[in-house]
Amino acid sequence: MEENNIDNQLNIELSEEVAEGIYSNLAVITHSNTEFVLDFIRVMPGVPKARVKSRIVLTPEHAKRFLIALEENIEKFEAINGRIKINEGQPGIPMNFGGPTAQA
């Protein structure tokens, strides 16, 4: 039975560039009948334009598996660190992040 476990191992490589990650404070999710598209965006204070920094395309099955894995990880995080608070009353995209308005 141990041989099956060895045969099922996956060697995953992570380059330095990818390991640095990409900061995102907005995600836009769209879908068709065959795929889910997750666009990760960085919105900057006082800037009315933002660019997609990363796009992930998933099959519906992988999107569902991603959702389950994310839910499990959030539960583990909250068990250790406390509940993650979401401000329900805020509008969808904060353009000023609650700080002072930039002036030139």
C-alpha positions in Angstrom: 0.0 0.0 0.0 2.9 2.4 0.6 3.9 2.0 -3.0 0.6 3.7 -4.1 1.3 6.7 -1.8 4.8 7.1 -3.4 3.3 6.8 -6.9 0.7 9.5 -6.1 3.2 12.1 -4.9 3.4 15.4 -6.8 6.6 17.4 -7.0 5.6 21.1 -6.9 8.1 23.7 -7.8 7.8 27.4 -6.7 10.0 30.0 -8.4 11.3 32.9 -6.4 9.1 35.3 -8.4 5.9 33.4 -7.7 6.9 32.8 -4.1 6.9 36.6 -3.5 3.2 36.6 -4.2 1.0 39.4 -5.6 -1.0 41.6 -3.2 -4.6 41.9 -4.0 -7.4 43.8 -2.2 -10.2 43.1 -4.7 -11.3 40.0 -6.5 -13.8 39.8 -9.4 -15.3 36.4 -10.1 -17.1 35.6 -13.4 -18.1 32.3 -14.9 -19.4 30.5 -17.9 -20.9 27.1 -18.2 -17.4 25.6 -18.5 -15.1 27.7 -16.3 -14.7 30.2 -13.4 -12.4 33.2 -13.8 -10.9 34.8 -10.8 -9.3 38.2 -11.4 -7.2 39.6 -8.6 -6.8 43.3 -8.5 -4.9 45.9 -6.5 -6.9 49.1 -5.9 -4.9 52.1 -4.7 -6.3 55.0 -2.6 -7.5 57.9 -4.7 -6.8 56.2 -8.0 -10.0 55.6 -10.0 -8.3 53.0 -12.3 -7.0 49.5 -11.3 -5.3 46.7 -13.2 -5.8 43.0 -12.9 -2.6 41.6 -11.3 -3.4 38.0 -11.7 -6.0 35.8 -13.4 -6.8 32.2 -12.4 -9.1 30.1 -14.6 -10.7 27.0 -13.0 -13.0 24.3 -14.1 -16.3 24.2 -12.1 -15.2 21.1 -10.2 -11.9 22.8 -9.2 -13.7 26.0 -8.3 -15.9 23.9 -5.9 -12.8 22.1 -4.5 -11.1 25.5 -4.0 -14.1 26.8 -2.1 -14.1 23.8 0.2 -10.4 24.1 0.8 -10.7 27.9 1.5 -13.6 27.3 3.9 -11.6 24.7 5.8 -8.6 26.9 6.1 -10.6 29.9 7.3 -12.2 27.7 10.0 -8.7 26.6 11.1 -7.5 30.3 11.1 -10.4 31.5 13.1 -10.1 28.6 15.6 -6.6 30.0 16.4 -6.9 33.7 15.8 -10.6 34.5 16.4 -13.4 35.3 14.0 -12.6 37.4 10.9 -14.7 40.5 11.0 -16.4 41.8 7.8 -17.8 45.3 7.7 -21.2 44.5 6.1 -22.2 48.2 5.9 -19.4 49.3 3.6 -19.9 49.8 -0.1 -18.3 47.3 -2.6 -15.1 49.1 -3.6 -13.5 51.5 -1.1 -11.7 54.1 -3.2 -10.2 56.1 -0.3 -9.6 53.2 2.3 -11.0 55.5 5.0 -7.9 57.7 5.1 -7.3 61.3 4.1 -7.8 62.2 0.5 -4.5 62.5 -1.4 -3.5 66.0 -2.6 -1.0 67.1 -5.2 
